[in-house]
Every structure is written in structure tokens, then in C-alpha cells.
């Protein structure tokens, strides 16, 4: 295979199926456990692209595989706290998506880059990335993909204080997710559901100051999420629901969520999950709740142990 022999369609199909397995492993286990696997797979596909013999159709499929593996390696790096490495992988992914002639894959990579920018307080860059994604792949995005981009834009605009755009993008995300046809969606977008869009809407509204609406959306996102399939996402959804409950004055409810989030985050090999758990603890502590110190101590002990376990041998 790597000595210049002809690549068979069955081999390309196997690579495509292996990517899907890696995505779902990331959902269940967190980026820290998947990063090395994604990088190893990416190295193999790069060698195959350099040395194998393949036709034009296989060329596009192989580069699409490389783009998605590099995107996943970047996402796992981001989830592990390796932020510069994540950016490097995403740049590789963008080049591969362009070579594959798959603008929708490129748009999804830009969405990942925007998620990182939002998390680290650079919403202007996030807006630029997401608007570029929307414009560059406008004719190829499914309704589900449009919903995701709009939801992410709502959160970015909320950080910028652009409330009008927040409401416009939430409305767009809700319209598009109602139009979604899973049969038409690309394989890498399986994870997006109404629960995810409600999460984006709730987080954006919380940042924009509409606490009551934020609690409503985030509560629905937690209730509708498939917790068994997406334990890391349950941490994110529940943690931000807890922050919204603090802002709404329901601190005891937030504390209950806090203990749940800490236990979930400790079992998930994800730096982002641990950060969100500590964000909720900080919000409870700032609210002056009497039991906040015990909660924070529990979080630090559990998450430190979880971090050590995630690092592994």
C-alpha cells in the first residue's frame, strides 16, 4: 500500500469508518484519550497520499479523510488544553479540505476554530471565522450545519455585547434545526440535535443578560441530551445551567448541579469539561453560598485525580 501500489476503494472506506469510530470515542472518553489515536491515523493517511497510487475520485475521498482526521486531532488537542497544537492541526485540515474540494468540511473546521476563540475570550475572531464559514460554504451546508454556525455566532455576538445579533442568530438556529434532515447531513455532524442548539441559545442569552430565558433553554438542553452517548457535553450543558441558576438566585439548585458536574468531569478526560466545572464552582463561591468552600475543595480534589487518571501511563 505504501510502496506505490494501487489504493482500493475498500481501503478508503475503511479509513472513513475508522474516523467515525474515533469521533464517537471522543464523545465518550474525551479528547485526552483520543488525541494520540487521531494523530497516528493522520500520519498513515498522509503517507498514503504521498506514496500510494489512486484515481481522481479516490484523491478527493482521501483528502477528505485527511481533513477530518486533522480536524479531529485538533479538536482533541483543544479538549486537552493543547491550544497551539490544535491550531496547527486545523490549518492542516483546512488545506486538506480545500484539496478535497469539500467546502462544508472547511466550514466545520472554521467552526471548531471559532469555538476555541469564544472559549478564550476572542469573540471578534470567532465572528470572522463563522461568517467566513457561512459565506464560503453557503451552497453546500445542510440545515443542521447552518443551525450550528448560527448557534455559535449567537454565543460570539453575546460576548461582543451585540444583543440584536444574538437574537437574530438564535432565531436562525432554531429555524434551521427544525428543517434538519439527518439523512442529508454529512457523517461528521451526527452529534448536533435540538439539545445542542438550545445549549448555544441558553449560553448566548445568559451572556446577553436574559437570565430567565437562559435557564429555560439550558434546562431543556440538559433534559433532551443523550447523556449516555455524550457525557462530556452533559458537563458543559449542566455547568452552564448551574451558572444561570446562580444568576437567577437559585444557588441551592446550582450547588446540586455542581456536585453532579464535578463527578461527571472527573470521569471525563477533558480539560474543557474540568474548566466548566470549576467555572460553576467559582460562580457559586462569588454568590456567597455558605457551602461554596466545601464544593470547591471537592472539585479540586476530584478534578485533580481525574486529570492524573486521564494522563495515564
Secondary structure, 3 states (H helix, E strand, C coil): CCCCCECCHHHHHHHHHHHHHHHHHHHHHCHHHHHHHHHHHHHHHHHHHHHCECCHHHHHHHHHHHHHHHHHHHHHHHHCCCHHHHHHHHHHHHHHHHHHCCHHHHHHHHHHHHHHHHHCCCHHHHHHHHHHHHHHCCCCCCHHHHHHHHHHHHHHHHHHCCHHHHHHHHHHHHHHHHCCCHHHCCHHHCCCCHHHHHHHHHHHHHHHCCHHHHHHHHHHHHHHCCCCCCHHHHHHHHHHHHHHHHHCCCHHHHHHHHHHHHHHHHCCCCHHHHHHHHHHHHHHHHCCCCCHHHHHHHHHHHHHHHHHHHHCC
